Amino acid sequence: MELQLPSKYINRSGDPKYDKFVGRPKLSYSAYGSFNEPAYRGEFFGTYFLDAPRTGTIFTEFGSAVGGFMETGEPQDYLTDFDMNVLREAGRPEGAIYEYEIIIDRGDYIIQGFIDRMIVDAVGGVDVVDFKTGSIEKKKKDYESLDYQQTTMYAYALYQEGYDINSSGVILFDRKGNTLEAGNKNVLRLTGDIEHIPTPFSIERAEKFLTKFDKTAKEIEEYYKTFKKYFK
């Protein structure tokens, strides 16, 4: 029996290979993270249970601009010429695929995600990359930690599709500042430092994480059933 979750899958890409998942209950890595982080659990309930508009922060907007440039190579809001030169230095490999949708079928629900960048070699091997912005000094240890599993999840989905996983990791662009106000001395900007952080993939690591993901999905279901009982 399918779980009762607040979100259901919609095939926004129109790719027929995803049609079989339409209407299935779904969770994303970001939803999993928000629910399990006490500081963001209230935002999780507001977004997923009450359909409150998602309110991004200046940091998520800046991160989206970085991701947009890496995907398209086109100028983005908030990025200076210096920022874009830093991103060009990181490279946009020919033939790379950006924002590749993945689905992991867990039986009673699905996990949906989008890979920032994947590069497929001539024999079906793939490199998985997640782009992040933040302080290298503060954030590097977070992405090196076994608690960070986003690329593990992405790589596992590709493994299920038949790819060999050559590598997975994070490219962390060092970021300073705390405002998007142009001309302010503390305006968000890239410093020019780039950290490549490997997140080694293994089936064992992935399946252990997905067991935790399943537990979270069932916890969310219990909250959602209670919410529907009293408020819907």
LINWOCOR-V948383 format. One record per residue. N is the residue number from 1. RES is the residue in one letter. D_FIRST is the distance of its C-alpha to the first C-alpha in whole Angstrom. Layout:
BEGIN
N&RES&D_FIRST  N&RES&D_FIRST
END
This chain:
BEGIN
1&M&0  2&E&4  3&L&7  4&Q&9  5&L&12  6&P&16  7&S&16  8&K&15  9&Y&16  10&I&20  11&N&22  12&R&25  13&S&27  14&G&26  15&D&26  16&P&24  17&K&23  18&Y&20  19&D&20  20&K&16  21&F&15  22&V&16  23&G&14  24&R&11  25&P&11  26&K&14  27&L&16  28&S&20  29&Y&22  30&S&24  31&A&22  32&Y&21  33&G&25  34&S&25  35&F&23  36&N&24  37&E&28  38&P&29  39&A&32  40&Y&29  41&R&26  42&G&28  43&E&28  44&F&24  45&F&24  46&G&26  47&T&25  48&Y&21  49&F&21  50&L&24  51&D&25  52&A&28  53&P&30  54&R&30  55&T&33  56&G&34  57&T&37  58&I&40  59&F&39  60&T&36  61&E&38  62&F&41  63&G&38  64&S&36  65&A&40  66&V&40  67&G&37  68&G&39  69&F&42  70&M&40  71&E&38  72&T&41  73&G&44  74&E&45  75&P&47  76&Q&44  77&D&45  78&Y&46  79&L&47  80&T&51  81&D&53  82&F&53  83&D&49  84&M&48  85&N&51  86&V&49  87&L&46  88&R&48  89&E&49  90&A&46  91&G&45  92&R&43  93&P&43  94&E&44  95&G&41  96&A&38  97&I&35  98&Y&34  99&E&31  100&Y&29  101&E&25  102&I&22  103&I&19  104&I&17  105&D&13  106&R&12  107&G&8  108&D&6  109&Y&9  110&I&13  111&I&16  112&Q&19  113&G&23  114&F&26  115&I&29  116&D&32  117&R&34  118&M&34  119&I&37  120&V&36  121&D&39  122&A&40  123&V&39  124&G&35  125&G&35  126&V&34  127&D&35  128&V&33  129&V&34  130&D&33  131&F&36  132&K&37  133&T&40  134&G&41  135&S&44  136&I&44  137&E&46  138&K&43  139&K&40  140&K&40  141&K&39  142&D&36  143&Y&35  144&E&37  145&S&34  146&L&31  147&D&30  148&Y&30  149&Q&27  150&Q&27  151&T&29  152&T&27  153&M&23  154&Y&25  155&A&27  156&Y&24  157&A&22  158&L&26  159&Y&26  160&Q&23  161&E&25  162&G&27  163&Y&30  164&D&32  165&I&32  166&N&36  167&S&35  168&S&33  169&G&35  170&V&36  171&I&39  172&L&40  173&F&43  174&D&45  175&R&45  176&K&48  177&G&48  178&N&46  179&T&47  180&L&47  181&E&50  182&A&52  183&G&56  184&N&54  185&K&55  186&N&52  187&V&50  188&L&47  189&R&48  190&L&48  191&T&50  192&G&50  193&D&49  194&I&46  195&E&44  196&H&42  197&I&39  198&P&38  199&T&34  200&P&34  201&F&31  202&S&29  203&I&26  204&E&26  205&R&27  206&A&24  207&E&21  208&K&23  209&F&22  210&L&19  211&T&18  212&K&19  213&F&17  214&D&14  215&K&16  216&T&17  217&A&14  218&K&12  219&E&16  220&I&16  221&E&12  222&E&14  223&Y&17  224&Y&16  225&K&14  226&T&18  227&F&20  228&K&18  229&K&19  230&Y&23  231&F&23  232&K&21
END
